């Protein structure tokens, strides 16, 4: 069954699943608003510490995480690239730590969803292509900024100015992904990465994420970062971390 993106929350993990496998998980205009609603729900649920973005690739001859945005939607009023841009921007600003579980190839605007996540892991054999200029489109500003930040200027130019496919080896060389795994090993690798994030003190991890994103965007403010550092040192989680270290055990963080 094809549907808008699905949201499932359990044990501190919110899983967002693109769910149009027969359409190669192409994003429609209606999907954009659903994703934004899911993001708001996640941000308002203090128990969520990790977000996993993945896709339903059932019965696809070749797994496709997402074929991008339905270009037919560009003709709709109040839609198009401006509307799409809101989704990766909101994803990048989510409070919890985000992981893209790239379980198939990715194309077009959907590549920015991958870059908007904090951490990424991929299935072996995936492809990556950015065909914007081949369609006559200048990409939106925040997406270009993320490409330059993550790919570097040379690889970003190759992506946009040739529209050629990046294969798994080329993606791996860019250092974008935590790992590339076989289909059999992919769930285990994902679970391991999720557990690594869940083991962190959530307030410290989330504050550090904000600071890193600000620095990457050129918005370095030492006073603000110092304030977060000071605040974290006064939390119960930091006290628990020190106690657990002294007692040589795993800390039990409460998020306060």
SULRAJO-V516404 format. One record per pair of residues at least 12 apart in sequence whose C-alpha atoms are under 7 Angstrom apart, sorted by the first residue. I is the first residue (numbers start at 1). J is the second residue. Records with the same first field share a line. If there is no record, write none. Layout:
BEGIN
I = J  J
END
This chain:
BEGIN
2 = 19  20  21
3 = 19  20
4 = 19  31  34
5 = 17  18  19  31  34  35
6 = 18  19
7 = 38
12 = 47  48  49  50
13 = 48  49  50  51
14 = 48  50  51  52
15 = 51  52  53
16 = 52  53  54
17 = 53  54  55  56
18 = 54  55  56
19 = 55  56
21 = 56  57  58  60
24 = 64  66  67
25 = 65  66  67
26 = 66  67  68  69  70
27 = 68  69  70
28 = 69  70  73
29 = 73  79
32 = 84  87
36 = 87
43 = 94  95
48 = 96
49 = 96  97  198  202
50 = 96  97  98
51 = 96  97  98  99
52 = 98  99  100  101
53 = 99  100  101
54 = 100  101  102  103
55 = 103
63 = 103  104  105
64 = 104  105  106
65 = 102  103  104  105  106
66 = 105  106  107  110
67 = 106  107  108  110
68 = 107  108  109  110
69 = 109  110
81 = 140
88 = 112  113  116
91 = 116  117
92 = 116  117
95 = 206
96 = 206
97 = 118  206
98 = 117  118  119
99 = 117  118  119  120
100 = 114  117  119  120  121
101 = 120  121  122
102 = 121  122  123
103 = 122  123
104 = 123  126
105 = 126  127  128
106 = 127  128  129
107 = 128  129  130
108 = 129  130  131  132
112 = 143
115 = 146
120 = 176  177  178
121 = 177  178  179  180
122 = 177  179  180  181
123 = 180  181  182  183  186
124 = 168  180  181  182
125 = 168
126 = 167  168
127 = 165  166  167  168
128 = 165  166  167
129 = 159  163  164  165  166
130 = 159  160  163
131 = 160  163
132 = 160
133 = 160  161
134 = 163
151 = 174
201 = 237  253  255
202 = 255
203 = 255
204 = 232
207 = 228
211 = 225
235 = 256
236 = 256
237 = 253  254  255  256
240 = 253
END
